[in-house]
Amino acid sequence: MPFIDSKITVPVTPEKKEAIKSKLGQSISLLNKSETYLMVGFEDNYDLYMGGEKLEKGAYVSVSLFGDASSAAYEKMTGAICDILADELQIPGDKVYVTYHGVNDWGWNGRNF
């Protein structure tokens, strides 16, 4: 039950959203999850500030998942996310924050897991 929510400073075309979504779908296995229930959201043209300065190219990515993963798995996923954003949107890794949120109670289709 992962959800990856991205706030991105640049405009993202539908084609780029599709490419990023597909790459995130492949990368989610790093957290021992599958793309089957992966939900991905995008907010582009989002104002982000780091160190008091407005970022021209930057992103905040929040990854929520049912259960938890190891620190090593999270580190691999952070690398994958930064690589994807660099490849697809030319956003440098030092302008990307990634957070992880393990969730014990997750609802879907009228019930909880």
C-alpha positions in Angstrom: 0.0 0.0 0.0 2.6 2.6 -0.9 1.8 6.2 -1.8 4.4 8.4 -3.3 3.5 12.1 -3.3 5.8 14.6 -5.0 5.8 18.4 -4.8 8.0 19.6 -7.7 9.0 23.2 -8.6 9.0 22.8 -12.4 6.1 22.0 -14.8 5.7 18.3 -15.5 4.2 17.2 -18.7 1.8 14.2 -18.8 4.5 12.2 -20.6 7.1 13.0 -17.9 4.5 12.1 -15.2 4.0 8.7 -16.9 7.7 8.1 -17.2 8.3 9.0 -13.5 5.3 6.9 -12.4 6.6 3.9 -14.3 10.1 4.3 -12.9 8.7 4.7 -9.3 6.7 1.5 -10.0 9.8 -0.4 -10.7 11.7 1.1 -7.8 9.1 0.4 -5.1 10.4 -3.2 -5.0 13.4 -1.7 -3.1 11.0 -1.4 -0.2 9.6 -4.9 -0.6 6.4 -3.6 -2.1 4.8 -4.1 -5.5 3.4 -1.7 -8.0 0.0 -3.4 -7.8 -1.2 -1.1 -5.1 1.1 1.8 -5.6 -0.5 5.2 -5.8 1.5 8.2 -7.1 0.6 11.9 -6.9 2.2 15.0 -8.4 2.0 18.7 -7.6 4.1 20.6 -10.1 4.9 24.3 -10.3 5.1 24.1 -6.5 7.0 26.8 -4.6 9.8 25.3 -2.5 12.4 27.2 -0.5 15.7 25.7 0.9 18.1 27.7 3.1 15.9 30.7 2.7 16.2 30.7 -1.1 13.5 29.8 -3.6 14.4 26.7 -5.6 14.3 26.9 -9.4 14.6 23.1 -9.6 13.7 21.1 -6.5 11.4 18.5 -5.1 9.9 17.2 -1.8 8.9 13.5 -2.0 6.9 11.8 0.7 6.7 8.0 0.7 4.1 6.4 2.8 3.8 2.6 3.1 1.9 0.0 5.0 4.3 -1.4 7.6 7.9 -0.4 7.5 11.2 -1.0 5.8 14.9 -1.0 6.8 17.1 2.0 6.8 19.2 0.4 4.1 16.1 -0.1 1.9 15.0 3.5 2.5 18.5 4.7 1.5 18.3 2.7 -1.8 14.9 4.2 -2.5 16.2 7.7 -1.9 18.9 7.1 -4.4 16.4 5.8 -6.9 14.1 8.7 -6.4 16.9 11.2 -6.8 18.1 9.4 -10.0 14.6 9.4 -11.5 14.1 13.2 -10.8 17.6 14.0 -12.2 17.0 11.9 -15.3 13.5 13.0 -16.1 13.4 16.6 -14.8 17.1 17.6 -14.3 16.5 18.2 -10.6 19.8 17.8 -8.7 19.8 15.4 -5.8 21.0 18.1 -3.4 17.7 19.9 -4.1 15.5 16.9 -3.2 14.1 16.0 0.2 12.6 12.5 0.7 10.7 11.4 3.8 9.3 8.0 4.7 6.2 7.3 6.8 5.4 3.8 7.9 1.7 3.3 8.6 0.2 0.6 10.8 -3.5 1.1 9.8 -4.2 1.5 6.1 -7.7 1.4 4.6 -8.7 0.4 1.1 -11.9 -0.8 -0.5 -14.1 -0.3 2.6 -11.8 -2.1 5.1 -8.4 -1.9 6.8 -5.4 -4.2 6.4 
